[in-house]
Amino acid sequence: MSNWYDSSVFYHIYPLGFCGAEECNDFESAPKERLLKIIEWIPHFSSMGINAIYLGPLFESESHGYDTVDYYRVDRRLGTNETLKRVVKELHNSGIKVVLDGVFNHVSRHFFGFKDLQCNGESSLFKEWFKNVNFTNKSPLGDNFSYECWRGCYSLPNLNLRNSFVESHILNAVTMWVQEFEIDGLRLDVADVLDFDFMKELSSFCKTVKKEFWLMGEVIHGDYNNWINPSMLNSTTNYECYKGMYSSLNDSNMFEIAYSLNRLFNRDNGLYKNLKLYNFVDNHDVNRISSILKDRGYLFPLHIMLFTIPGIPSIYYGSEWGISGEKESNSDRVLRPCIDLHDMDSKYSHDLKDVIVRLVNMWKNSSALKYGTYREIQVKNEQFIFSREYNGEEVIIGINSGLGSESFKINVGNKKTAIDILNYNREIKVAGSELEIEVPGMWGVVLNLK
């Protein structure tokens, strides 16, 4: 029996940027209910077939949201706890699940425990809340102690997740998020550096708080099996295929993504053949995909891959219109813009968005695409053919990144008909046991064999 997240198409929003919040929190202003903007977008989500939303950090923070000040209060730049409660309720009423960002590795220097440590030094009750606090050294920011931080960024002190009081503080916050806001899951920020024992405790705890609670971890490098298992997480970000999909198109080298998919998901010995990884083509940390691709036409075969490879597909807000964005001076702000729905619809082409809607509907209506095994059929520099199979349903996917059409012959056994479910259910006849398919340039075909 599948869970809700196995059949979900995610839409990823970075709330502080999406809602046009100030860059820095003054901790004094009255709350502004900017988060209600999400409710205005619900018809858009529904029209696209989106049934799950992942919201980036939205609890009280110093600036970008990943510098938490208070796990129990919605950031005043976005509204109040009541604002979030209303937003989640409206999303749920529209059949959309809600996943929040769990930023548990580090906090802001404005976090109450760290401020107490600054004030009271060695006598602070919170000196064990942070990793490797050492009163024989000074920090680069002038504190009378040194401490461990996230990747050398001393504005983000690392929490000691093995401390029972820290663990209780976080688990109590998660309990509140579930009980008060009724969220359905968490994306764990920098899960690749989180303490494994903490993640096991969090996983066990969440299973008691809400049935089918989903935990997904941000993991860039490493063996995903270390994180995805019955005692820890349900999924992780699939950075290997993210990189493989776009660079295969840019370099006219479909062998790269074919190699990764075979290594990860081959039905016989794939490393993650039984796992559901979280697939994406861009997010709040990387350049917009339309700025990475050498040709805008690649957006179409790219998204066909996104919705046909094994895993859970996700769209980053605004990228359904193919908007651009590249990091500037090491800042991610351009990647996290405030956008207006009416401006998007009036100023940008709908060509990509319309294709994504078709892909979402196709994916949701195909058990083979949601749950099926993976098998490579044929690979060339600019073309790639593979299949997905589940309970007698077989789907063959042909991707073509070249400019011209390419024809392929495939052995399909005793199947007599092939329905191209991507291209308006066009029927293709099978001659004997062989199927000849033509894949248009910068496009693809998705055949349901019968």
Buried (B, 14 or more C-beta within 10 A) or exposed (E): EEEEBBBBBBBBBBBBBBBBBEEEBEEEEEBBBBBBBBBEBBEBBEEBBBBBBBBBBBBBBBBBBBBBBBBEEBBBBBBBBEBBBBBBBBBBEBEBBBBBBBBBBBBBBBBEBBBBBBEEBEEBEBBBBBBEBEEEEEBEEEBEBBBBBBEEEBBBBBBBBEBEEBBEBBBEBBBEBBEBBBBBBBBBBBBBEBBEEBBBBBBEBBEEEBEEBBBBBBBBEEEBEBBBEEEBBBBBBBBBBBBBBBBBBBEEBBBBBBBBBBEBBBBEEBEBBEBBBBBBBBBBEBBBBBBBBEEBBBBBBBBBBBBBBBBBBBBBBBBBBBBBBEBEEEEBBBBBBEBEEEEBEEEBEEEBBEBBBBBBBBBBEBBBBBBBBBBBBBBBEBBBBBBBBBEEBBBBBBBBBBEEEBEBEBEBEEBEBBBBBBBEEEEBEBEEEEBEBEBBBBBBBBBBBE
